[in-house]
Amino acid sequence: MMNEFTELKVFEYLEFQQKEAAEGKRHRSDYAVIKRLLERYSELEPHINLMYQTLTIPQVNRFIGLVIDAVAFGNENQVEDVRTAPKELKAVNDKIAKLAFELSDMLDKRTQLHERTSFTSNTHYDLFELIEDAGQSNHMFEGYFKKSLRKMVGPYEQRYYPSISQIVTQLGIDAQNTLIETSSELDLILTKSERPSNADQIRAILEATQFSQNNDGDNCYFRLPDDFELSNQAIATFVNVAFDISFDKLADDIQVRNAKRKYKQLCEEN
């Protein structure tokens, strides 16, 4: 980790990060967040000074860095994207299932026409010829696997393998029986909340802290301690500043307390 991470106090650390963002070394959206944290640093300073009583400089800077990252996950538009993603994914899988079953029926019908009439359409019947044609643009397949595949298939007739129609049907069954999951605990929590609110941003800050405790490793010098916990007032201040909450919608201690209770409940459930 760079020296500025371990030695600079928060204000200087933010100035350095702003420079990095301006030079394109951070995500483009980070610049506005860092600029806001600097401009409103006086609101954060009392809480940061309290953090220095229990955390090292690297740990405080780690928290600030995670707050910057959390804004991306708590952005109102992105939160709405997270909420709609599972529904959209389910709709896509439902459509894939429907189309797969329809395609399988059409493939069977085409096969029947080939078999009971004198006409053929010179289309794929051999599964492995289909795979070979599909792999033409994959130089790894062409160079390393195609010959081995053909040798493996050679001694056996088509009846030993599933038909193209059966494979397409299985795609439909797979899409129909899908179980939608997420690797992000925060995204899971957002999908369970009923409507956009400051609670989304509060949870993003809570998740940022949890991320360090879960992922930075026990021996990592900037890992946030397991017993580290910001006051409700401090969390509200970080939320209001980092997310630029309008004056009429400011997060307060009560909202933080309720969001923390809900966050803990959802974490225990999952």
ABEGO torsion letter per residue (X at the ends): XBAAAAABBAAAAAAAAAAAAAAGABBAAAAAAAAAAAAAAAAAAAAAAAAAAABBAAAAAAAAAAAAAAAAAABAAAAAAAAAAAAAAAAAAAAAAAAAAAAAAAAAAAAAAAAABABBAGBBABAAAAAAAAAAABAAAAAAAAAAAAAAAAABBAAABBBAAAAAAAAAAAAAABBBBBABAAAAAAAABABBBAAAAAAAAAAAAAAAAAAAEAABAABBBAABBBBAAAAAAAAAAAAGBBAAABBBAAAAAAAAAAAAAAAAAX
